Amino acid sequence: MALINCPDCKKQVSGEAERCVNCGYPIRAKQQRPGVRVLLSIVLIAIGLYLVLAGAVMPGAVWVGLFILAFGGLVLLGTLWKAVTG
């Protein structure tokens, strides 16, 4: 457990602390697991693919499916990018 200087008040605080005990500045952001976002994006991609493939039966479903598919892909890419870059 190393002591670091708070970026805001410059006083020493534990590097493991979530907030500075002196001024409340966030030292360490809470780590979020990307599992929920990955699951959501996979569900959106599956729904989008279903609508695109069912477009012959349901008129207009292709465009809605493409939109949902693109949105799910962007959510997945954003989640993976954040996981890789930190």
C-alpha positions, 0 to 999 in steps of 0.5 A, spaced: 500 500 500 503 506 497 502 513 499 501 518 493 499 525 493 492 527 492 492 531 485 487 536 488 489 538 495 496 535 494 496 531 501 498 524 502 493 519 501 493 511 500 493 509 493 488 504 494 483 509 497 477 510 493 477 518 495 482 523 498 480 523 506 482 530 506 478 533 500 474 527 497 477 527 490 476 521 487 483 517 487 481 510 484 475 509 480 471 503 481 472 498 476 466 496 472 466 489 469 464 489 462 460 483 462 453 486 462 455 491 456 458 485 453 451 481 454 447 487 452 451 488 445 450 480 444 443 480 445 442 486 441 446 483 435 442 477 435 436 481 435 438 485 429 441 479 425 434 476 426 430 482 424 435 482 418 434 475 416 426 476 417 426 482 412 423 478 407 417 476 411 416 482 415 417 489 411 421 494 414 424 489 419 431 490 415 432 497 416 430 496 424 435 490 424 440 494 421 440 499 426 439 495 432 445 491 429 449 497 428 448 499 435 449 493 438 456 493 434 458 500 437 456 498 444 461 492 443 466 495 440 466 501 445 466 496 451 472 492 448 476 499 447 475 501 454 477 494 457 483 494 452 485 502 453 483 502 461 
